[in-house]
Amino acid sequence: MTRIDLTGLDVRPAQVWGGVRLVPLVRSEPVPGLRLHREVYGGLGAVDLTDRTTYTSYVPHGFVADWTGAEPAPGAGRESAAYGTRLGGGGGGERGGGGHDGATDRMPVRRIHRMAKRRRDKEGRAGSRLRFLPLHLALEGYLALHFGGPSIVWDEWSREAVRHGLSPRAEAAYAGWSVPGLTEALRIFEVHPGQCGLLLYVADALAAAFVVPHPDDYRLLHPTLVEDLYGELVHQYAYYGGPVPEFTARIRDGAGGIRTLADLRAAAREQERAWAAAHDGIMARDLLETSYAFERVHRAGPFDLHRFLPPFERGGREQHIGELITDRKGRTAYLKTFRVSENQIRKGYLLRRLADCDWHLGRTAEALGTSYTEVVRRIGSAGLDTLLNAHVVAQRLREDRES
């Protein structure tokens, strides 16, 4: 599996609020045997990972996947957190980090064991429920990209880089309520019959995709979209972008004409099909045609939970990280994505090229077709310059200039 398969999901005409476009995704039949509901946490979470590392971020809730197909317990998932909660007192940006000793924010921290964990029944046996942290599962996968740092003790890398790798590593994101227009758009959004997801666009750039197995799950989880994290690029588009055009359909009374309601209904459906084809071929093309690197995180009965990373290719195409649950045929039952910024793409690209060259700066420069000086500059631009041994790098740069 290298691509996202949305077989069984159809798009419906978009709804627009200012610069936000919401495209409904509907299923003719729910995915059998899988249901989702949420557990509300509503605060700062510190997730204990393997290798004594910790991921810290604002964690508003967790999702629980039940692959028996049973309904959620009475009252489960109906709790709500107060929108607008801020950590500390500065701005709308929140941070997610990995590989450090713990949280430093001045507020209570909820300790969470692992990103995804199988729930046990009353007898202590592994049950048919899996708790996982939506979106944070994907973000931790990005933060862990070559997290161990240099595999060989080259002189250019500092002792801290060799001993502790990229720890601590952090990325910034915005909570949904701080993205201009998003809260209002989600509040007035009309949920379609059979709706199991949506594609969220800001200034007609794809910001996120969200898919669940059952329409009842979507109605329950739709409000959580305003609690999700969104990238810097999405926030900028929402802040600076103008209103986008609404979906319109013009049915002309041409040759043959429209004589009956059946003719009008058929013409309207043809317009919907034409819009859906244009959407799949243009607006969502990068999401669906990109080849991803998938990592299976957990097997949940007949379903598999994965997270994925894009190829981090340069060239301006949008790229997403995310997580999904698939059935045995690879069809998507659950999906949540996070659009990475150009800076994050460049960082991922640079880290992969460094790792491919065993973190040797000279060989990395040759592989990239550039100079040693330029590689050092790119490392600094990626925020990784503190991992370099400044004295040794300065000496090498002087030698290059003199030669």
N, C-alpha and C positions, 0 to 999 in steps of 0.2 A: 504494500500500500504506500503510495507516494502522493496521492491527491485526495482532496475532500470530495466525497460523493454525497450529493444532496438528492439522490434518487428518491422519489416519493413525496418531495416537497415542491409545491407550485407557488409562484409569486402572484400577488394581487396588486391592483393599482396602488400607487404610493399615496401617503398622506403627508402633508407639508405644514410645518409651522416655522415661519421665518426661514432661517438657513438650515433647518433640520428636516430631513426627509426620512420617513419610516416606511419601509417596504414589508408588508406582511408576508409570511410564509405559512402555507396551509397544507395539511395532509388530508387525503381522502379517507384514510384509516389510521388510527394511532398505532404506534409501534407496540406490538403485543409483548407482554411480560416484563415491562420496565416502567417504573414511575419515579418521579423526583419530588421531594419537598425540601424545605429549608429549616435550619436551626439558626436562631438569631443570637449573635454574640454582641455586636454593636460596640466594639472597642478595639484597643490596640492588642494585637496578637503576636506572641512569640512562638514560632513553630519549631520544635526540636526535630532536626533532620539527622541523617546519618553522619558519621565522622565528626561528631561533636560540633557541628555547625548549627546556626540558628538563623531563621528567616523572620524578620520583624516588619510588620506593616499594619495598616488599619484593616481589620478583618471584620466586616459587618455581619457575616453569616457564613454558614457552611451548607452544602447541599448533601442530601442523603438519597442515594440511589437504591431502590428496592426492586430487585429483579424477580420477585415472585408475582409482580403485577398487582399486589394488594393496594387498597386505598390507604393513604396516610392515616395515622391514628387521629381520633377526634381532637381537634384543636391544634394539631401539629402544623407548624409553618404559618400560622395565622398571626403570629406576633409581628410587631412592626417597630422599627427604630425611628427616632426623631430625625427627620431630614435636616441637614444643616449643621450637624455636629462637626466641630473642628478639633484638631489636636493642638495643644499648646495655645498659640494665639496669633500665628502669622500666616496669612494668605490661604489660598485654596489648595496648594499642592501638598500631597502626602508622599511619603517615601516608602519604598519597599527595599529591603536589603537582605543579603545573605552572608553567612560565614563570619559572624562576629560574636562577641561574648554575651550579648543581651541587649535589651532595650534601654534607652537613655531618656525617653520621654517621661515627663512628670505626670503620669496617670497610671492607674492600675493596669497590669498586663495579664492577659489570659494566656496561660501556657497550653499549647496544643501539641499533641504527639502525632507527628507526621502529617504530610499533606493529604494523604489518603489512607484510611484505616478501616479494616473490616470490623463491623459491629458483631458482638457475640450475643447469643441468646441467654436466657436466664440460667441455663445449665452450664454456661461457659463455653459452649461450642460455637464455632464459626458460623454466623448466621448468613442471611441472604440480603444484608444491607451493607452499603459502603458509604462512609462519610468522607467527603473530600471538600477542599476549599476552592471554590470556583474562581478562576482566573489566576489566583495566587499559585496554583499548580503550574501554570504556564510561565508566569513571571519568574518563579524560582528556577525553572528550567533554563530561562535565558540568563539569569544571574549566575547560574552554575556553569555556564559555557566556559570551558578551559579554566575553571576556577582554581585548579591546583597550581597554575602558573608555570614557570620554566621547569622543564624536565631535566635539563642539564645545567650545571653551575657555570654559566658563562660569566666572564668578568663584568659585562655591562649591567647585569642585574644585581640589585641590592640584596643584602642578606635577608631582609624581610620578605622580598619577593620569592626567594628560594625556599625559605622556611614556611611561609604562610600563604604563598600564592597571591591571589587577588583579594584577600581578606583584609579589611571589610570591603564589600562592593555594594553600591547603592545606585538606584535609578529613581527618577522623579516621575510622578503621575498625578493626575487630577481626579478628584472624586467627581462623580457624575453631576451632583448638584452645583458644582462650580463651573460646568460647561454651559455658557450662555444659551438659553432657549431649550435646553434638553428637558429640564423638569416640566416645563409647560407643555412641550410636545408629548411627553409620555403621559401626562395627566389627561389630555384631551383626546388621546389616541383611541380610535374605535377598533375594538377587537373583533376580528372576523370569525364567523363560524368555522370550526375546524382549525383555527390558527394555532400553530405550534412553534412559532418563532418569528424573527424579523431580521432585516438587514438595516442597520442604522447608518445614515449618511449625514455628514456635516459639510456644507458648501459643496454638495454632490461628490464628496470624497468618502469612500467607505471607511467608517470609523470602527464598526464592530458588527459581528454576526452572532446571533443567539438562537439556538434550536433546542427544543425539548421533545420528549416522546409523545406527550398526550396534551390535548387542548386544555384540560383542567389544570395540568401542571403549568401551562403557560399563563393562564389567568392568575394563578397563585404567585408566580415568580416574575411576572411583568414589572411590578414595582421595584424589584431589586436592581433593575437596570440603572436607576438613578444613584444607586450605592456603589456601582462598579467603578473601577479605575480606568481612566482614558489617558492616552498619550499626549505629550506636549503639542504635537502637530494638530491633533483634534481640537484641543482647546484654542489654539491660535486661529484655526479655520472658523470656529464658532464665534470667536471674538471679533475678527476682522472681516469675515465673509458677509455678503449681503443675502437677501432672500433668494430662494431658488424657485423656479417655475413649478407650478402644480401640474399634476397629471390631468390632461384634457383629452377628450375623444371627440372628433368631428365626424359625424355620419352624414354624408352627402347623398342627396336624392338624385342619383345618376341614372344611367340607362337601366331600364327595368324597374327602377324605383322601389320604394318601401311602401307596401300596400297594407300590411297587417302587423299586429304586435309581434307575431312570430318572426317576420322579416326584421323588425327593429331589434328584437332580442338577439337574433343571429348576427346582425351587424355589430351590436355592442360587444358580443363575445369575441368577434373577430378582432375588434380594436384591443380588447384585453390580451388576446394571444399575441398580437403584434407588439404590444408594449412589453409583455413578458419576454418575448424573443429578443427584443432590443436590450432589455435589462441584462439578461443572462449573457448576451454577446458583448456588451460594452461595459456596463457599470460594475458588474461583479466578476469580470473576466480575470483580473489578477488574482483574486482570492481562489477561484476555482481551477485555474490553469497552472498555478505554481506547484512545483514539486517540493514537498516538505520532507524533513527528516523526522519520522515518528518514533517515539519511545513508549512502549507499553508500560504503564505504571501499575495496573492491577487488572486481574481477571475477575469479572463479576458474573458468575454463572455463564450464560451463553453470550455475554457482552464483554467487551474489552475497553478499559479506560486508557487513553493515550494522551500524551502531550506532544506538541510538534514545534519545530523551528523552521524558518524559511531558509533559503540558500544564502541569504545576505549578499545578494548580487548588487553591484553598482549599476546605475543606469536609470534611476528615477521611478521604477515601478514600485507600487505600494506593496508592502510586505507585512505579514501578520504572524504573531505567535499565538498559540492557543491550545485548547484541549478538546477532546471529543470522546464520546462513547459510541462504539460501532457494534453492529451485530456480526454474526459469523460470515455474512456476505460482504462485509465492509461498508454497509450503508450507515449513514449517520443517524443516531438516535438522539444524541446531545452534542452541542457545539457551543463554544464561547471563544471569541478571538479578541486580541488586543493589537492595534496597529502600532508598529514601531516607527520611530522617527528616523530621519535621514542620519542623524548622529548615531543612533543606536544601530542602524544598519552598517555604518562605517566601522563602528567598534566591533560588531560581530564579524565583519569581513576581515578586519585586521587581526583579531584574535585567532581566527582559523588559519590565516596565512602564517602567523608566527608559530602556531602549533605544528603546521605541516612542515615547517623548516626547523623543527626542534628548538624554537625560540632563539635561533642564531640571527642576529640583526643583519649581518652581511649577506647571508644566503636569502633572507627575507627580501632584502633590497633587490637582489638579482631576480627573484621570482616575481616581484612586482614590477620589474623593469624600471627601477628608479634608483636613487642614491641612498647611501647610508644616512646622510643628513636628513633626507625627506622622511625616511622611516622613523627616525628619532622625533621629527616634528609631528608625524601622525600619532605616535604614541602619546606625545604631550597633548595633542588636540583631543584624544580619546579619554583624557583624564587619568592616564596610567603612568605619567612621568615620574611619580613618586616611587615607582617600582624600579627605576633605573639607578645605577650607581653613577651619580652626577660627575664624580671625579674621573672615572674611567671613560665615560661617554665624551666628556669635554676633551680629554686627551686624544681620543680617536677622531673627533671632529677636527682638531688642530692638525693632526697628521693628514687627514683627507684634504684639507685646504692647502697644506704645504706641498702635497704631491700633485 
